[in-house]
Amino acid sequence: MHQRFITLVFIVLCVAACSSTPKGVMPTNAEPAVEQVAGDAVRGEELFKNGRSDAPACSTCHQTQSGTGVVVLGPNLNGIADRAGERIEGLEAVAYIHQSIVHPSEFLVQGYRNLMYSRYGEQLSPQDVADLVAYLLTL
Ligand code: HEC
């Protein structure tokens, strides 16, 4: 009788411990590191120009050719590949562009307001973002 009670307690404890462990190690809000996915610039350009049903096209607010004279909400991204690495000290071009897409309010380009569409981080996959970064690096 005593023996069975101990066995039962042991089983209960084991089940409790086993079922709670996975929750404890589940990553919360994990974002894959920037360089884990290889980007495809052609796909990125497509997404930039046309967007997708759930995500507005970047081209709604950004020009990519210099000197078009058209007034848009966002900064002209012509030459962004050269500027990106100098925007935030210690942040390389790829990481800066990645952050600009996923967390646009974290750094505001001088002269611009916090008007960038803010939900790309939820709506675009890591592959989508990597593709966009690869495309912007060609500009
Ligand atoms: C609703 C308008 C809007 C849309 C849509 C938009 N942006 Fe922006 N974007 C802005 C504005 C405004 C800024 C400047 C303020 C800031 O830095 O967040 C900006 C800043 C940026 C910057 C930083 C530029 C620099 O010179 O440092 C990058 C890179 C960028 N956007 C990329 C994108 C990409 C890629 C997309 C599409 C996935 C996109 N944006 C969609 C408005 C927009």
Boltz pocket constraint, residues with backbone or C-beta under 6 A from the ligand:
constraints:
  - pocket:
      binder: B
      contacts: [[A, 48], [A, 56], [A, 57], [A, 58], [A, 59], [A, 60], [A, 61], [A, 62], [A, 73], [A, 74], [A, 75], [A, 76], [A, 80], [A, 83], [A, 84], [A, 87], [A, 96], [A, 97], [A, 100], [A, 101], [A, 104], [A, 105], [A, 107], [A, 108], [A, 109], [A, 112], [A, 113], [A, 114], [A, 115], [A, 116], [A, 117], [A, 120], [A, 132], [A, 136]]
      max_distance: 6.0
